[in-house]
Each structure stands twice: as C-alpha cells, then as structure tokens.
Amino acid sequence: MKKIFLLLAFALTAAFADPEGIFVDVELLSGTRQRAKLMGIENDTVSLGGYIQNKFTIVKIAKKQFKRIVDEKGNDLLATSSSAAKHSTASSSSAKPAPISSAATSSSSQKIVPISSSSITSSAASSSSSAKVAPVSSSSAEKPAEKPVAKPVKTVLVAYNAEGVEQSVVDQFTGLTARLLMESGEHPQVIRKSDIKNCNDNICMQNQLAAYGFRSIYFGEIVPNIKTDSLTLNLTHAFYEDSLPMLHRSSVNVSRTAAFSDAITNNKLKNQLLDAQGKETIKTKKNRAYIHIETDPDGATISRSEKDAICKSPCTFITSDTTRFTVYAYWNVDRHLWGASTSIMPLPGDTVHVALKLKRVAPEIRILTSPEGANVYKASAPITKRSKAIAKTPEKIPAYNMGTDSLIIRKAGYRDTLINFFVAPVSQIDLSIDLEKLTNFDEIEKQNKWLHDKKMQTIGEAFIGGSAGTMLIGALLMYFAHLDYNDADDIKKELKIPGAVKGENYQNKVKENKKLVNQGDNKAIAGSILLGTGAALLGVGLYFYF
C-alpha cells in the first residue's frame, strides 16, 4: 500500500511540476532569438520547453536549424552537444509541438485580419519567425525533410481608430500606412484593437503582441478637430531591439474635407512614417517667391490676414505660398488710420512689385449673435464680476489697432465664445456668432453664481452712486446752514449796540435774526439726515460691491 501511495505522489508531481531543464538563449539560422528551457539534445533533434497559452509545451526542432544554443554561463551547447550530458524530461512526449517564438503569420496584403492568442500560436506553428516545426521521429531525426524557411513576420499594424470619422476614411488610411510599410521593407500583419482580447490600452496590447514575437508594432489614431475642420493622424511605433522597446510618435495634420490629397502632398504621410521609424524625413523643396511693396506715404505696416506685422514699407518679404492672398498696408497716427489692401498672386522664383496709396479709413467691427443681447468683453483679461462689457449685441465698435484681436461673447444660459479675428484697414468687419446653449449642470451653476455676483455688484454700485449724491446734498445744506448762522451772528452783534430798543429797525433785525437761525436749523437737520443716509447707503453699497 505504501509503495502504491509513493508511485501516485510521484505521478502527480511529474504531471503538475515544470520539467527539469536549463535556461538557454537560442538563435535560429533565420535570425529568430528566443529564451527557453533546454530539455535535451538527442541525435539531430533539439528539445526545447516553454509556456504557450499558459501550458508548458515541449518542442522538437531539427538541430541543423540552430545557429547557437548558449547557456547562462556563455557556453555554446550546440558546439559541444556530442559530449553534453543528456537531460531527463518529465513531461509526456505526446505534447503537441508548437514553436516557442509565437510570431504572427506573414501577410503581404493590406487586409485586416483578426488576431488572438490561438490564431497567433497556430500561425506561428505553420510559418513564422522560425523554421517550420514538425514532430521528430527516429527516422525523421536521421534524415530531416528539407523545407524552405519562410520570411519571418515581425511587424504588426494596429489599425487606425477614431471617433466621429467615417469608417471608410479610417480603413483607407490604415491601408495607405500598411502599403508604405511594405514599400519600406516591412511586411505588416494588420489587426484591429478588438482582436486583442482583455486589453483596453496600447501598453497592454504592445506587451501582448511582443509576447507573440512581434518586434515592430505600430498603433494608428485619428483625432478630429472640429474648430479647425482638420484631422490629426497619430502614429506610434514600438520597436524591440532588446527587452525594452524604443518608442517614436509622429503626428501630422490634414484637411478634413480633402484628407487623402492633403496627406500625400509633399510626402506628408511618408514623412510621418519615417519620423515614427526614427529615420530622417524627406525634405521637400519649396518654391519661394518675393513680394516687394511700396506705399504712399512710406512707413506703413504690411501684414497678411493670418499674421501680424511683417515689415514697414518699402520692404521685401519671402513667401512659399503660391496661391492668391491679400496683403494689407496701414498707417496709424493719433487714432487717425490710413490703409489700403490688394490681392497678390506670387510668382515662384520671381519678385512681385506692388505700389499702394493709403486712404483715410475708419474701421468698425459689427458683431452679430444668435440670439441677440450678448455682452462683449475684451479677451485680454479673464472675465470677473467687475469686468465691464464694451458692447451688447448687435453693436458696432470702432477699431483703432490693426492686426489680430480677440473678444469674448457671454450671454446667460449660453457657453462663452472666444473669437479670434484680424482687424484689417477696411470700413467694416463683420463677425457673426451662433451661441451654444449650456447643458452641463456645473457650468450652469458657475454662470448663475457669476450672474448673481454681477447683480449684487451692480446694486452696490447704485448704492455707492446714490450715497455720493446724497452726501453731497447733505454737505451743501450744512454749508448753507453755516452761512445762515453767520448772518444771524452778525445781526446779533448789531443788536448789542446801544440804541432805540423799541425802534422799528431794531425790531426788524430781531425778526431777521430769528428767521436766519430757524433756516440754519432746518438746513442743518436736513443736511445731517442726508449725510447719515448717504453714509448708510455707502456702507450697504460697499457690502454689495465687495
């Protein structure tokens, strides 16, 4: 009974423990390198062990397919295999053979194919970065079959992904990138992110693909930019020379409406790939043109609509733009503006001469919003409750400074809108803005708080203004009361002079004295009340204002 128990324990240990072996670094003649456990070298067959899909598997490969087998001490076991000790194996020889290097199946087409751990493993078993593997019997070990070694597949392109972009556009950019990779000497397998299960980010996918044997991994991404009506193409490249990858990321912007024609212009897409590969990009030769401008009078500022001042006339500047554009000239002295503009078609390699005569202009910016009634603020500083609006739409505001400028449009219940525009020396510049209604609760609460603070500040300003007027009137009444008291004192002094007490003149002066005193008292009382009221208004106003 004891012997049966020991045999059963030994069998369970052999079934679930890793088979014995030594870790070695192997290199095939095809160039594939892999770390595995050497289970033994018998006749012309090398047995290697490793984990495939979390299962320890033994693979037998013809000895002639190896370039070297180096142990952890640096000894080449392949050269000394004739005298090396035989290593025992604990796993069953009936295990299904599969290569340790799980690379993907070579694919020269641009078709996007799904990828998973099972598909990559089976692909690697058929043709991959190593020579094709088959179980070796005693007869085949003596005379292995001659089979052509397939070119290893080490590159994978994870298809572009994007939100808000047509899937056909995304697939076409994926195909273009795959084609450029093939022309550069790489033969990528194209997959989608959904083909890699249990991975939600590029790092997880990169590690899993590297475990499958891929050494050159590309991730594509398309980001739409609604404001500029463009697309940003991002290409990230992870290249494994050693255990740690080298990462390169390259971005390029293309027009949304003409994405493909823009992408192939001046080798944009190819340069992006070269940059992602860490290679030198192709320098395109630009046709330069020269623009010489003279103005009457001289000293005018020359600019284009997308730029601020370029130079002062007379001057010459260089441009690589071969399309028609507008040039502006303006001269500003003491808020008196003279200006002119003209349309220019550059001549590559030649000089265009332009003469402009400046005329008096008074530019106005006409601001229209939908809906109306929005406040207009300068964008040079953040908007606070103390910020003063320069206009309320619809409105025209004069422009005194030429060049680029910015305004912020704010209306209750709508999102703030920042407008960047160019102030040209023309009579009128139209700005039309459609306001976006607020739907976010936090933004609505933040705007309501600002409106409340703004309202309280307005009330505070009204109280402060009212207090100033009230206190001024009170001070005037106090002053007039003081004058009445002075006149009463003068009459009182005259009454002290000896004379006819019952005379008519004396009695008139007494009455006038009393009248002045009463008037002074009334004015003093009213002035005191007004001063007190003004002080109270000032205090309340300051409380609301701050």
PECOR-V795677 format. One line per field, one symbol per residue. ss: DSSP state (@ for helix, = for strand, . for the rest). phi: phi as a letter, one per 20 degrees, with the letter a starting at -180 (. if undefined). psi: psi as a letter, one per 20 degrees, with the letter a starting at -180 (. if undefined). A space follows every 10 residues. Layout:
BEGIN
ss: ???
phi: ???
psi: ???
END
This chain:
BEGIN
ss: .@@@@@@@@@ @@@@@@.... .=======.. ..======== ==..====== ==..====== ==@@@===== =....=.... .......... .......... .......... .=....@@@@ @@@@@@.... .......@@@ @@........ ....====== =.....@@@@ @@@@@@@@@@ @@@.....== =.@@@..... .@@@@@@@@@ @....===== =====....= ========== ....====== =====...@@ @@@.@@@@@@ @@@@@@.... ........== ======.... ====....== ==..=====. ....====== ===..===== ====...... =======.== =..======= ....====.. .......... ==..====.. ..======== ...=..==== ===....=== ====..=... @@@@@@@@@@ @@@@@@@@@@ @@@@@@@@@@ @@@@@@@@@@ @@@@@@@@@@ @@@@@..... ...@@@@@@@ @@@@@@@@@@ @@@@@@@@@@ @@@@@@@@@@ @@@@@.
phi: .fffffffff fffffdefff rdfcddceff ofdbdbeeeq ccldcddcca eclmcfcddd cffffeebcd efeneefffd ffdfffeedd effefffbff feeeffbeee fedfcbffff fffffebafd ffdbgdefff ffcffecfef ffecdcdegg cadncgffff ffffffffff fffeoedfee cdfffefmcd bfffffffff ffofdccddd bddfdffelc cdedcdcdde edfdeedccc cbdcfffcff fffefllgff ffffffemdf eeeeeeeecd ddccccefnf edbdfecege adffbccdbd fdefbdddcb ccclmdddba bbecdfdgmc ddecccdfcf ccfcdedccc ffneedcfef bfecfefdfe acffbdcfdd deofbccddc bgncffcedd bdedfcfbde cdcefeffcf ffffffffff ffffffffff ffffffffff ffffffffff ffffffffff ffffffffaf feffffffff ffffffffff ffffffffff ffffffffff fffffe
psi: ghhggghggh ggghhiqpqq rqpqoqprhi ipqqprpoiq opdkpppqqr polkppqppp qphiiqgqop aiijpohhhk hhjqqppqqi qqijqpqqqg omrqppoirj ppqqprhghh ghghhgpbir qqpqpprhgh hhnqqopqpq pqoippooqq qqpjpphhgg hhhgggghgh gghiiqnqpp rrhiioqkpi rhgggghghh hiipiopppq ppoqohgjlr poopoppopo gbhpqppppq qqpqphhlgg hhhipkkghh hgggghikrp rpppppoqqp oppqqorrjq pprrhjqbpg rpqqrprqqj pjrprppqpq oopljppqrr qqppoqopjr pppppppqqp qnqqooppqo rrkqqpqpji qqpaiipppi rpqqqpqqph praqrqqppp qpiqqqpppp rpoqmrhpop oppoqpqpip gghggghhgg gghhghhggg hgggghhggg hggghgghgh gggghghhhg hhhhiippao hjqghghghg ghggghgggg gghggghggh gggggghggg ghghg.
END
